[in-house]
Amino acid sequence: MVNQRNRIRSIAILIGDLIATILAFLCAYAFRDAFQEVYQVILYPLSWYLSLLWLILPLWAFVFYLLGLYQFWRGPGFWKEAWMVFKAIFISSFLLGFGVFALKYQFVSRIFILSFSFFGFLLILFFRRACREGIRYLGNYRESYRYILMVGMDENALKLAQGIERHRDLGLRVMGFLSTAQSLSPPQFNGFPVLGPAQDLPRLLEREVVDEVIFAISQEELKQMENLLLLCEERGITTRIILNFFPHVISKTHLEELDGFPLLTFSTTPKNEIALFSRRVIDFLGSLAFIVLLSPIFLILSFLIRVDSPGPALYRQPRYGLNGRKFTCYKFRSMHAGSDEKRKELIQFNLTNGPAFKMKDDPRITRMGKFLRKTSLDELPQLFDVLKGDMSFVGPRPLLLEEVEKLEGWQRRRLSMKPGITGLWQVSGRNQIDFNQWMKLDLEYIDNWSLWLDFKILLRTIPVVLSGKGAM
C-alpha cells in the first residue's frame, strides 16, 4: 500500500536525480568551455567527456542509495537532505576522481570535477523539490483514489487511519470504520464515519466503492471473521490485517514467501541485502589490500615478539561470531605463553562489572605486548578473519567463549551481527566505560547500522588508535 506507492515515488526521485546529474555534467562542460582561455588549456570535444557518464550515473545512484536518499520519498527535511546530498556528492566525486585516475582520463581536469559537483548539488536539490511538489499536486487533485475500509475500532486502527490520511497525496482515502462491538456504535470515531457493524461488510461491498479492507481486530475476532476475509478474497478486494496481537517490541516486521508459503518475519538486524553484500565486498578487498601492504610490518612484529619472549608470534583463540558461530580469532601475542591458565588467579583484579576481564598493569603482558596493545597493532592479524568472512572491519568486538556464556538475555543480541575489528565501543572510550554500556553501544550499532555509520566509525578509529585512548 503506502510502501509500494512510496517506492514508485522514490523511483521518480531517482530519475530526477539522474536527469539533474546529466544537466550538471553539461553545465560543467559549458563552464569549462567558457573559461578555457583563462586556464589556457585545450578543451577536448564533448564526446570524449560523455563516456564518463557510463561511470557517473550508476556510481551516483549507488552512493545515494547507500546513504538512504531513496528510503523516504518525502525526504528528511530540506537542510538535513541538503547535508545528505552534499555527503553523497562528496563521496561520489572522490570515487570519480579515483576512477578518472585509474582509467587514465588525463583530459578530465580537477576544475571540471569540482564544477560538476557544485552544479550537481544545486540541480539535484532543485529537481528533488520540484519532483515532490509535482507528485503532491497530482496526488491531491486527481480523481482516482483508493478507498480503504477499516474493520475494528481500537487505538491501533485509529493511528493507522490517521497515518493513511497523512498520505493523502499518495491517493489514499479512509472511507470509514466498521465496528466489532456488540453494542451500538457512535456515528463517528475521532472524526471518521462509523458505517455500521462488521456484519455489514457484504452490503457495503455491494453498494460502495471499496478498494481495500484493513482488519484491526484481536486474534479471537480474526477466527470469527474468517468468512469476511474469504468474502474479500472472492470479490478481489485487497485485504490487510494489523498484526497487533504478536508480542514484539523492537523487531521490524515484513512478509516473505518461500516455495508458496507466506512467512511473517520479525527481525532486529539489518536486512538490506545490497548494503550487506557491498559491506562484504569492501571487507574482502580492503583486508586483502591491507594484508599485502602491511606484510613487511607483519614480519617485523613477528620477529620482535619472538625475540622479546619465547613462544609463537601469533595467538589463536576460539571466539563466538555471527549468531554463535565459532571461529579462530588471530592476534599478535601480547602475553607470555601459557597466560590463559593464570587468569583465574587474577580475577579479583578485574576492573569490569561484567564477564569480560580487564586488568590494569596485567603482569602477564610482555614488554612488546604493552607496545602492541597501546598502539592496537596486536589486532592486525584479525585482517585474516575479515578476509575469511568471520569478522568485518566494523562490528561488536568478539568475546571469549566463557564470556559469551555469562551474558544476560538482552546482551546476547550483539551476536546477531558479524563481529568487527573496531566498533562504537572502541571509539567511545573502550576500557573507560562499563560492561553494560559497552553492550548497549553494540546494540545501538546494530539498530542503526548503515555503510555510512561504518565509514564514520572507521574515521573515528584513527585518532583513537593514534592517541591510545582507553587502551589497556
RONULO-134417 format. One record per residue (C-alpha): y, x, z. Coordinates in Angstrom, 1 decimal. Example, Ala and Ser with C-alpha at 12.3 -4.5 7.8 and 13.67 -1.06 7.14 Angstrom:
residues 2
{c2:-4.5; c1:12.3; c3:7.8} $
{c2:-1.1; c1:13.7; c3:7.1} $
//
This chain:
residues 472
{c2:0.0; c1:0.0; c3:0.0} $
{c2:3.0; c1:1.9; c3:1.3} $
{c2:1.3; c1:5.3; c3:0.9} $
{c2:0.3; c1:4.7; c3:-2.7} $
{c2:3.8; c1:3.5; c3:-3.6} $
{c2:5.4; c1:6.4; c3:-1.8} $
{c2:3.1; c1:8.7; c3:-3.8} $
{c2:4.3; c1:7.2; c3:-7.0} $
{c2:7.9; c1:7.7; c3:-6.0} $
{c2:7.1; c1:11.3; c3:-4.8} $
{c2:5.9; c1:11.9; c3:-8.4} $
{c2:9.2; c1:10.6; c3:-9.7} $
{c2:11.0; c1:13.1; c3:-7.4} $
{c2:8.7; c1:15.9; c3:-8.7} $
{c2:9.6; c1:15.0; c3:-12.3} $
{c2:13.3; c1:15.0; c3:-11.3} $
{c2:12.9; c1:18.5; c3:-9.8} $
{c2:11.2; c1:19.8; c3:-12.9} $
{c2:14.0; c1:18.4; c3:-15.1} $
{c2:16.6; c1:19.9; c3:-12.8} $
{c2:14.8; c1:23.2; c3:-12.9} $
{c2:14.8; c1:23.3; c3:-16.7} $
{c2:18.6; c1:22.4; c3:-16.7} $
{c2:19.3; c1:25.1; c3:-14.2} $
{c2:17.4; c1:27.6; c3:-16.3} $
{c2:19.6; c1:26.6; c3:-19.4} $
{c2:22.8; c1:26.8; c3:-17.2} $
{c2:21.8; c1:30.2; c3:-16.0} $
{c2:21.3; c1:31.4; c3:-19.6} $
{c2:24.7; c1:29.9; c3:-20.7} $
{c2:26.4; c1:31.5; c3:-17.6} $
{c2:24.8; c1:34.9; c3:-18.6} $
{c2:25.9; c1:34.4; c3:-22.2} $
{c2:29.5; c1:33.6; c3:-21.2} $
{c2:29.8; c1:36.9; c3:-19.2} $
{c2:27.8; c1:39.3; c3:-21.3} $
{c2:30.9; c1:41.1; c3:-22.4} $
{c2:31.8; c1:41.7; c3:-18.8} $
{c2:28.4; c1:43.1; c3:-18.0} $
{c2:28.3; c1:45.0; c3:-21.3} $
{c2:24.6; c1:44.2; c3:-21.7} $
{c2:22.9; c1:42.7; c3:-24.7} $
{c2:21.6; c1:39.2; c3:-24.0} $
{c2:18.3; c1:38.6; c3:-25.6} $
{c2:17.5; c1:35.3; c3:-27.5} $
{c2:16.8; c1:32.2; c3:-25.5} $
{c2:13.3; c1:32.0; c3:-27.0} $
{c2:12.4; c1:35.2; c3:-25.0} $
{c2:13.5; c1:33.6; c3:-21.8} $
{c2:11.8; c1:30.3; c3:-22.4} $
{c2:8.4; c1:32.0; c3:-22.0} $
{c2:9.4; c1:32.3; c3:-18.3} $
{c2:9.3; c1:28.5; c3:-17.9} $
{c2:5.4; c1:28.6; c3:-18.0} $
{c2:5.6; c1:30.7; c3:-14.8} $
{c2:8.6; c1:29.0; c3:-13.2} $
{c2:7.6; c1:25.3; c3:-13.4} $
{c2:4.2; c1:25.5; c3:-11.8} $
{c2:5.5; c1:28.0; c3:-9.2} $
{c2:8.4; c1:25.9; c3:-8.2} $
{c2:6.3; c1:22.7; c3:-7.9} $
{c2:3.6; c1:24.6; c3:-5.9} $
{c2:6.1; c1:26.1; c3:-3.4} $
{c2:8.0; c1:22.8; c3:-3.0} $
{c2:4.7; c1:21.0; c3:-2.4} $
{c2:3.5; c1:23.5; c3:0.2} $
{c2:6.8; c1:23.2; c3:2.1} $
{c2:6.4; c1:19.4; c3:2.3} $
{c2:9.2; c1:18.4; c3:0.0} $
{c2:7.0; c1:15.7; c3:-1.6} $
{c2:5.5; c1:14.4; c3:1.6} $
{c2:8.1; c1:11.6; c3:2.0} $
{c2:9.9; c1:10.4; c3:-1.0} $
{c2:12.9; c1:9.3; c3:1.1} $
{c2:13.5; c1:12.8; c3:2.4} $
{c2:14.1; c1:14.0; c3:6.0} $
{c2:18.0; c1:13.7; c3:5.7} $
{c2:20.4; c1:15.4; c3:3.5} $
{c2:21.1; c1:18.6; c3:5.5} $
{c2:17.5; c1:19.1; c3:6.6} $
{c2:16.3; c1:18.6; c3:3.0} $
{c2:19.0; c1:20.9; c3:1.7} $
{c2:17.7; c1:23.6; c3:4.1} $
{c2:14.1; c1:23.0; c3:3.0} $
{c2:15.1; c1:23.2; c3:-0.7} $
{c2:17.0; c1:26.4; c3:0.0} $
{c2:13.9; c1:27.9; c3:1.6} $
{c2:11.7; c1:26.8; c3:-1.3} $
{c2:14.0; c1:28.2; c3:-3.9} $
{c2:14.4; c1:31.5; c3:-1.9} $
{c2:10.6; c1:31.9; c3:-1.7} $
{c2:10.1; c1:30.9; c3:-5.4} $
{c2:12.9; c1:33.2; c3:-6.6} $
{c2:11.3; c1:36.1; c3:-4.7} $
{c2:7.9; c1:35.4; c3:-6.2} $
{c2:9.6; c1:35.0; c3:-9.6} $
{c2:11.2; c1:38.4; c3:-9.2} $
{c2:7.8; c1:39.9; c3:-8.4} $
{c2:6.3; c1:38.2; c3:-11.4} $
{c2:9.0; c1:39.5; c3:-13.7} $
{c2:8.4; c1:43.0; c3:-12.4} $
{c2:4.6; c1:42.6; c3:-12.8} $
{c2:4.9; c1:41.2; c3:-16.4} $
{c2:7.5; c1:43.9; c3:-17.2} $
{c2:10.1; c1:41.4; c3:-18.5} $
{c2:12.8; c1:44.0; c3:-18.4} $
{c2:15.2; c1:41.7; c3:-20.3} $
{c2:15.4; c1:39.4; c3:-17.3} $
{c2:18.2; c1:40.6; c3:-15.0} $
{c2:18.8; c1:40.0; c3:-11.3} $
{c2:22.1; c1:38.2; c3:-12.2} $
{c2:20.1; c1:35.7; c3:-14.3} $
{c2:17.6; c1:35.1; c3:-11.4} $
{c2:20.4; c1:34.7; c3:-8.9} $
{c2:22.4; c1:32.3; c3:-11.1} $
{c2:19.3; c1:30.3; c3:-11.9} $
{c2:18.5; c1:29.9; c3:-8.2} $
{c2:22.1; c1:28.8; c3:-7.5} $
{c2:22.2; c1:26.2; c3:-10.3} $
{c2:18.7; c1:25.1; c3:-9.3} $
{c2:19.7; c1:24.5; c3:-5.7} $
{c2:22.7; c1:22.3; c3:-6.7} $
{c2:20.9; c1:20.4; c3:-9.5} $
{c2:17.7; c1:19.7; c3:-7.5} $
{c2:19.7; c1:18.2; c3:-4.7} $
{c2:21.7; c1:16.1; c3:-7.2} $
{c2:18.7; c1:14.9; c3:-9.0} $
{c2:16.8; c1:14.0; c3:-5.8} $
{c2:19.7; c1:11.9; c3:-4.6} $
{c2:20.2; c1:10.2; c3:-8.0} $
{c2:16.4; c1:9.5; c3:-8.3} $
{c2:16.2; c1:8.0; c3:-4.8} $
{c2:19.3; c1:5.8; c3:-5.4} $
{c2:17.8; c1:4.6; c3:-8.7} $
{c2:14.4; c1:3.8; c3:-7.1} $
{c2:16.2; c1:1.9; c3:-4.2} $
{c2:18.2; c1:-0.1; c3:-6.7} $
{c2:15.2; c1:-1.1; c3:-8.7} $
{c2:13.2; c1:-1.9; c3:-5.6} $
{c2:15.8; c1:-4.1; c3:-4.1} $
{c2:16.8; c1:-6.1; c3:-7.2} $
{c2:13.6; c1:-6.6; c3:-9.2} $
{c2:11.9; c1:-10.0; c3:-9.3} $
{c2:8.3; c1:-8.9; c3:-9.0} $
{c2:7.4; c1:-8.4; c3:-5.3} $
{c2:4.1; c1:-8.1; c3:-3.5} $
{c2:3.8; c1:-10.8; c3:-0.8} $
{c2:2.0; c1:-9.9; c3:2.3} $
{c2:0.5; c1:-12.4; c3:4.8} $
{c2:-0.2; c1:-11.3; c3:8.4} $
{c2:-3.1; c1:-12.8; c3:10.3} $
{c2:-2.6; c1:-12.2; c3:14.1} $
{c2:0.5; c1:-12.2; c3:16.2} $
{c2:0.3; c1:-9.2; c3:18.6} $
{c2:2.6; c1:-6.3; c3:19.1} $
{c2:0.9; c1:-4.1; c3:16.5} $
{c2:1.2; c1:-6.8; c3:13.9} $
{c2:4.9; c1:-7.2; c3:14.6} $
{c2:5.5; c1:-3.4; c3:14.4} $
{c2:3.7; c1:-3.3; c3:11.1} $
{c2:5.6; c1:-6.2; c3:9.7} $
{c2:8.9; c1:-4.6; c3:10.7} $
{c2:7.7; c1:-1.4; c3:9.1} $
{c2:7.0; c1:-3.2; c3:5.8} $
{c2:10.4; c1:-4.8; c3:5.9} $
{c2:11.9; c1:-1.3; c3:6.2} $
{c2:10.1; c1:-0.6; c3:2.9} $
{c2:11.7; c1:-3.5; c3:1.0} $
{c2:12.8; c1:-1.0; c3:-1.7} $
{c2:9.1; c1:-0.5; c3:-2.4} $
{c2:8.9; c1:-4.1; c3:-3.5} $
{c2:7.0; c1:-5.4; c3:-0.4} $
{c2:7.7; c1:-8.7; c3:1.4} $
{c2:6.2; c1:-10.2; c3:4.5} $
{c2:5.9; c1:-13.9; c3:3.8} $
{c2:4.8; c1:-14.9; c3:7.4} $
{c2:2.2; c1:-14.9; c3:10.1} $
{c2:-0.9; c1:-16.9; c3:10.8} $
{c2:-1.8; c1:-17.4; c3:14.5} $
{c2:-5.2; c1:-16.8; c3:16.0} $
{c2:-4.3; c1:-18.6; c3:19.2} $
{c2:-6.0; c1:-21.9; c3:20.1} $
{c2:-2.7; c1:-23.5; c3:21.3} $
{c2:0.3; c1:-24.5; c3:19.1} $
{c2:2.4; c1:-21.5; c3:18.0} $
{c2:6.2; c1:-21.3; c3:17.8} $
{c2:7.8; c1:-21.8; c3:14.3} $
{c2:9.0; c1:-18.2; c3:14.3} $
{c2:7.7; c1:-14.8; c3:15.6} $
{c2:10.6; c1:-12.4; c3:16.1} $
{c2:12.4; c1:-13.7; c3:13.0} $
{c2:9.3; c1:-14.0; c3:10.9} $
{c2:8.0; c1:-17.5; c3:9.9} $
{c2:4.7; c1:-18.7; c3:11.5} $
{c2:2.9; c1:-20.6; c3:8.8} $
{c2:0.1; c1:-22.1; c3:10.9} $
{c2:-3.3; c1:-21.2; c3:12.4} $
{c2:-5.6; c1:-18.7; c3:10.8} $
{c2:-7.8; c1:-21.5; c3:9.6} $
{c2:-5.0; c1:-22.5; c3:7.2} $
{c2:-5.6; c1:-19.3; c3:5.2} $
{c2:-7.7; c1:-21.1; c3:2.4} $
{c2:-4.9; c1:-23.7; c3:2.0} $
{c2:-2.2; c1:-21.0; c3:1.7} $
{c2:-4.2; c1:-19.0; c3:-0.9} $
{c2:-4.4; c1:-22.2; c3:-2.9} $
{c2:-0.7; c1:-23.1; c3:-2.8} $
{c2:1.2; c1:-19.9; c3:-2.2} $
{c2:1.5; c1:-16.5; c3:-4.0} $
{c2:-0.3; c1:-14.1; c3:-1.7} $
{c2:-1.0; c1:-10.5; c3:-2.9} $
{c2:-2.3; c1:-9.0; c3:0.3} $
{c2:-3.6; c1:-10.2; c3:3.7} $
{c2:-3.5; c1:-8.0; c3:6.7} $
{c2:-5.6; c1:-8.9; c3:9.7} $
{c2:-4.2; c1:-7.7; c3:13.1} $
{c2:-6.9; c1:-9.0; c3:15.3} $
{c2:-9.4; c1:-7.9; c3:18.0} $
{c2:-12.9; c1:-6.8; c3:17.4} $
{c2:-14.3; c1:-10.1; c3:18.7} $
{c2:-11.9; c1:-12.1; c3:16.4} $
{c2:-13.0; c1:-10.0; c3:13.5} $
{c2:-16.5; c1:-11.2; c3:13.8} $
{c2:-15.4; c1:-14.8; c3:13.9} $
{c2:-13.2; c1:-14.5; c3:10.8} $
{c2:-15.8; c1:-12.9; c3:8.6} $
{c2:-15.7; c1:-16.0; c3:6.3} $
{c2:-11.9; c1:-15.5; c3:5.8} $
{c2:-12.5; c1:-11.8; c3:4.9} $
{c2:-15.1; c1:-12.9; c3:2.3} $
{c2:-12.8; c1:-15.6; c3:1.0} $
{c2:-10.1; c1:-13.0; c3:0.3} $
{c2:-12.6; c1:-10.8; c3:-1.4} $
{c2:-13.8; c1:-13.7; c3:-3.5} $
{c2:-10.2; c1:-14.5; c3:-4.6} $
{c2:-9.4; c1:-10.9; c3:-5.4} $
{c2:-6.8; c1:-10.6; c3:-2.6} $
{c2:-6.3; c1:-7.1; c3:-1.2} $
{c2:-7.4; c1:-7.2; c3:2.4} $
{c2:-6.5; c1:-4.7; c3:5.2} $
{c2:-7.4; c1:-4.5; c3:8.9} $
{c2:-5.2; c1:-2.9; c3:11.6} $
{c2:-7.7; c1:-0.6; c3:13.4} $
{c2:-6.1; c1:-1.1; c3:16.9} $
{c2:-9.5; c1:-1.6; c3:18.7} $
{c2:-10.6; c1:2.0; c3:18.2} $
{c2:-9.9; c1:4.4; c3:21.2} $
{c2:-7.9; c1:7.3; c3:19.7} $
{c2:-4.7; c1:8.8; c3:20.8} $
{c2:-3.8; c1:11.9; c3:18.7} $
{c2:-6.2; c1:11.6; c3:15.7} $
{c2:-4.9; c1:10.9; c3:12.2} $
{c2:-6.9; c1:8.1; c3:10.6} $
{c2:-7.9; c1:7.9; c3:6.9} $
{c2:-10.6; c1:6.2; c3:4.9} $
{c2:-13.1; c1:8.2; c3:2.7} $
{c2:-16.1; c1:7.4; c3:0.7} $
{c2:-19.4; c1:9.2; c3:0.3} $
{c2:-22.1; c1:8.0; c3:-2.1} $
{c2:-20.7; c1:4.5; c3:-1.9} $
{c2:-20.5; c1:4.3; c3:1.9} $
{c2:-16.9; c1:3.8; c3:3.3} $
{c2:-16.2; c1:6.2; c3:6.1} $
{c2:-13.4; c1:5.7; c3:8.6} $
{c2:-12.3; c1:9.2; c3:9.6} $
{c2:-10.4; c1:10.3; c3:12.8} $
{c2:-9.1; c1:13.9; c3:12.5} $
{c2:-6.9; c1:16.1; c3:14.7} $
{c2:-6.9; c1:19.1; c3:12.4} $
{c2:-5.1; c1:19.8; c3:9.1} $
{c2:-6.8; c1:18.2; c3:6.1} $
{c2:-4.6; c1:19.4; c3:3.2} $
{c2:-7.3; c1:21.0; c3:1.1} $
{c2:-4.9; c1:22.6; c3:-1.3} $
{c2:-2.9; c1:24.2; c3:1.5} $
{c2:-6.1; c1:25.3; c3:3.3} $
{c2:-7.5; c1:26.8; c3:0.1} $
{c2:-4.2; c1:28.6; c3:-0.5} $
{c2:-4.4; c1:30.0; c3:3.0} $
{c2:-7.9; c1:31.3; c3:2.4} $
{c2:-6.8; c1:33.0; c3:-0.9} $
{c2:-3.9; c1:34.6; c3:0.9} $
{c2:-6.2; c1:35.8; c3:3.7} $
{c2:-8.7; c1:37.3; c3:1.3} $
{c2:-6.2; c1:39.0; c3:-0.9} $
{c2:-3.9; c1:40.1; c3:1.9} $
{c2:-6.7; c1:41.5; c3:4.1} $
{c2:-8.2; c1:43.4; c3:1.1} $
{c2:-4.9; c1:44.9; c3:0.2} $
{c2:-4.2; c1:46.0; c3:3.8} $
{c2:-7.7; c1:47.5; c3:4.2} $
{c2:-7.1; c1:49.6; c3:1.1} $
{c2:-3.6; c1:50.6; c3:2.0} $
{c2:-4.4; c1:51.4; c3:5.7} $
{c2:-7.7; c1:53.1; c3:5.1} $
{c2:-6.2; c1:56.6; c3:5.9} $
{c2:-4.9; c1:55.2; c3:9.3} $
{c2:-8.4; c1:53.7; c3:9.9} $
{c2:-9.9; c1:57.2; c3:9.5} $
{c2:-7.2; c1:58.9; c3:11.6} $
{c2:-7.5; c1:56.4; c3:14.5} $
{c2:-11.3; c1:56.5; c3:14.4} $
{c2:-11.2; c1:60.3; c3:14.7} $
{c2:-8.7; c1:60.2; c3:17.6} $
{c2:-10.7; c1:57.6; c3:19.5} $
{c2:-13.9; c1:59.6; c3:19.4} $
{c2:-12.1; c1:62.8; c3:20.4} $
{c2:-10.4; c1:61.1; c3:23.4} $
{c2:-13.6; c1:59.7; c3:24.9} $
{c2:-17.3; c1:59.6; c3:24.0} $
{c2:-18.6; c1:56.5; c3:22.2} $
{c2:-18.1; c1:54.7; c3:18.9} $
{c2:-14.7; c1:54.2; c3:17.3} $
{c2:-15.3; c1:50.5; c3:16.6} $
{c2:-16.0; c1:47.9; c3:19.3} $
{c2:-18.1; c1:44.9; c3:18.2} $
{c2:-18.2; c1:41.8; c3:20.3} $
{c2:-19.5; c1:38.3; c3:19.7} $
{c2:-16.8; c1:35.6; c3:19.7} $
{c2:-16.6; c1:31.9; c3:19.0} $
{c2:-14.9; c1:30.9; c3:15.8} $
{c2:-14.3; c1:27.7; c3:13.9} $
{c2:-16.0; c1:24.8; c3:15.8} $
{c2:-18.1; c1:27.1; c3:17.8} $
{c2:-19.5; c1:29.3; c3:15.0} $
{c2:-20.4; c1:32.7; c3:16.4} $
{c2:-19.2; c1:35.8; c3:14.6} $
{c2:-18.8; c1:39.5; c3:15.4} $
{c2:-15.2; c1:40.5; c3:16.2} $
{c2:-14.2; c1:44.0; c3:15.3} $
{c2:-11.6; c1:46.1; c3:17.2} $
{c2:-10.9; c1:49.7; c3:17.8} $
{c2:-12.4; c1:50.7; c3:21.1} $
{c2:-9.7; c1:51.0; c3:23.8} $
{c2:-12.0; c1:51.3; c3:26.8} $
{c2:-14.7; c1:53.7; c3:28.0} $
{c2:-18.1; c1:53.0; c3:26.7} $
{c2:-20.1; c1:50.6; c3:29.0} $
{c2:-16.9; c1:49.0; c3:30.4} $
{c2:-18.2; c1:45.4; c3:29.9} $
{c2:-20.6; c1:45.8; c3:32.8} $
{c2:-17.8; c1:46.8; c3:35.2} $
{c2:-15.8; c1:43.6; c3:34.5} $
{c2:-17.3; c1:41.7; c3:37.4} $
{c2:-16.2; c1:44.4; c3:39.8} $
{c2:-12.6; c1:43.9; c3:38.8} $
{c2:-12.5; c1:40.1; c3:38.5} $
{c2:-10.5; c1:39.9; c3:41.8} $
{c2:-7.6; c1:41.6; c3:40.0} $
{c2:-7.4; c1:39.0; c3:37.2} $
{c2:-3.8; c1:38.0; c3:36.5} $
{c2:-4.5; c1:34.8; c3:34.6} $
{c2:-5.2; c1:31.4; c3:36.1} $
{c2:-8.0; c1:30.6; c3:33.7} $
{c2:-11.3; c1:32.1; c3:32.4} $
{c2:-9.6; c1:34.8; c3:30.4} $
{c2:-9.4; c1:38.3; c3:32.1} $
{c2:-6.2; c1:40.2; c3:32.0} $
{c2:-5.5; c1:43.1; c3:34.4} $
{c2:-2.6; c1:45.4; c3:34.8} $
{c2:-3.4; c1:49.2; c3:34.7} $
{c2:-7.1; c1:48.5; c3:33.9} $
{c2:-9.0; c1:51.7; c3:34.9} $
{c2:-11.5; c1:51.1; c3:32.1} $
{c2:-8.8; c1:51.7; c3:29.4} $
{c2:-8.7; c1:55.2; c3:27.8} $
{c2:-5.6; c1:57.2; c3:27.1} $
{c2:-5.9; c1:56.4; c3:23.4} $
{c2:-6.7; c1:52.8; c3:24.3} $
{c2:-3.3; c1:52.4; c3:26.1} $
{c2:-1.5; c1:53.5; c3:22.9} $
{c2:-3.7; c1:51.3; c3:20.8} $
{c2:-3.1; c1:48.2; c3:22.9} $
{c2:0.7; c1:48.9; c3:23.3} $
{c2:1.0; c1:49.1; c3:19.5} $
{c2:-1.6; c1:46.4; c3:18.8} $
{c2:-3.4; c1:48.9; c3:16.5} $
{c2:-6.6; c1:48.1; c3:18.2} $
{c2:-6.5; c1:44.7; c3:16.3} $
{c2:-6.6; c1:46.4; c3:12.8} $
{c2:-10.3; c1:46.2; c3:12.3} $
{c2:-10.1; c1:42.4; c3:12.5} $
{c2:-8.9; c1:42.6; c3:8.9} $
{c2:-12.6; c1:42.8; c3:8.1} $
{c2:-13.1; c1:39.5; c3:9.9} $
{c2:-10.3; c1:38.0; c3:7.9} $
{c2:-11.8; c1:39.3; c3:4.7} $
{c2:-15.2; c1:37.8; c3:5.6} $
{c2:-13.6; c1:34.4; c3:6.4} $
{c2:-14.5; c1:34.4; c3:10.1} $
{c2:-10.8; c1:34.7; c3:11.0} $
{c2:-7.4; c1:34.2; c3:9.5} $
{c2:-4.1; c1:36.1; c3:9.8} $
{c2:-2.7; c1:33.3; c3:12.0} $
{c2:-4.5; c1:31.1; c3:14.4} $
{c2:-5.7; c1:30.8; c3:18.0} $
{c2:-7.0; c1:34.0; c3:19.4} $
{c2:-10.8; c1:34.2; c3:19.6} $
{c2:-12.0; c1:34.1; c3:23.2} $
{c2:-15.2; c1:35.7; c3:24.7} $
{c2:-18.3; c1:33.5; c3:24.8} $
{c2:-18.2; c1:33.2; c3:28.6} $
{c2:-14.5; c1:32.3; c3:28.5} $
{c2:-15.1; c1:29.5; c3:26.0} $
{c2:-17.9; c1:28.1; c3:28.1} $
{c2:-15.4; c1:27.7; c3:31.0} $
{c2:-12.7; c1:25.9; c3:29.0} $
{c2:-11.8; c1:22.3; c3:30.0} $
{c2:-12.5; c1:19.5; c3:27.6} $
{c2:-9.0; c1:19.2; c3:26.1} $
{c2:-8.8; c1:23.0; c3:25.8} $
{c2:-11.9; c1:23.2; c3:23.5} $
{c2:-9.9; c1:21.6; c3:20.7} $
{c2:-8.5; c1:25.0; c3:20.0} $
{c2:-11.9; c1:25.8; c3:18.4} $
{c2:-11.2; c1:23.2; c3:15.6} $
{c2:-9.0; c1:25.8; c3:13.8} $
{c2:-10.1; c1:29.2; c3:12.5} $
{c2:-9.1; c1:31.9; c3:14.9} $
{c2:-6.4; c1:34.4; c3:13.9} $
{c2:-5.2; c1:37.9; c3:14.5} $
{c2:-1.8; c1:36.6; c3:15.6} $
{c2:-0.5; c1:33.2; c3:16.7} $
{c2:2.0; c1:31.2; c3:18.7} $
{c2:0.7; c1:32.8; c3:21.9} $
{c2:1.3; c1:36.3; c3:20.7} $
{c2:4.9; c1:35.6; c3:19.6} $
{c2:5.7; c1:33.6; c3:22.7} $
{c2:5.1; c1:36.3; c3:25.4} $
{c2:1.3; c1:37.0; c3:25.2} $
{c2:0.2; c1:38.0; c3:28.7} $
{c2:3.5; c1:36.9; c3:30.3} $
{c2:2.5; c1:33.2; c3:30.0} $
{c2:-0.2; c1:31.5; c3:32.0} $
{c2:-3.5; c1:30.3; c3:30.6} $
{c2:-2.8; c1:26.6; c3:30.4} $
{c2:0.4; c1:27.3; c3:28.5} $
{c2:-1.5; c1:29.5; c3:26.2} $
{c2:-3.9; c1:26.7; c3:25.4} $
{c2:-1.1; c1:24.3; c3:24.9} $
{c2:0.6; c1:26.7; c3:22.4} $
{c2:-2.7; c1:26.8; c3:20.4} $
{c2:-2.9; c1:23.0; c3:20.3} $
{c2:0.8; c1:22.8; c3:19.3} $
{c2:0.0; c1:25.2; c3:16.4} $
{c2:-3.0; c1:23.1; c3:15.2} $
{c2:-1.0; c1:19.8; c3:15.4} $
{c2:1.9; c1:21.3; c3:13.4} $
{c2:0.1; c1:23.6; c3:11.1} $
{c2:1.5; c1:24.5; c3:7.7} $
{c2:1.7; c1:27.6; c3:5.5} $
{c2:5.4; c1:27.8; c3:6.3} $
{c2:4.5; c1:27.9; c3:10.0} $
{c2:2.0; c1:30.7; c3:9.4} $
{c2:4.7; c1:32.6; c3:7.5} $
{c2:7.2; c1:32.2; c3:10.3} $
{c2:4.7; c1:33.4; c3:12.9} $
{c2:3.9; c1:36.4; c3:10.8} $
{c2:7.6; c1:37.3; c3:10.6} $
{c2:8.0; c1:36.8; c3:14.4} $
{c2:4.9; c1:39.0; c3:15.0} $
{c2:6.6; c1:42.1; c3:13.5} $
{c2:9.3; c1:42.6; c3:16.2} $
{c2:6.8; c1:41.6; c3:18.9} $
{c2:4.4; c1:44.4; c3:17.8} $
{c2:7.2; c1:46.9; c3:17.4} $
{c2:8.6; c1:46.2; c3:20.9} $
{c2:5.1; c1:46.0; c3:22.6} $
{c2:6.3; c1:42.9; c3:24.4} $
{c2:3.6; c1:41.2; c3:26.5} $
{c2:1.0; c1:43.9; c3:25.7} $
{c2:-1.4; c1:44.9; c3:28.5} $
//
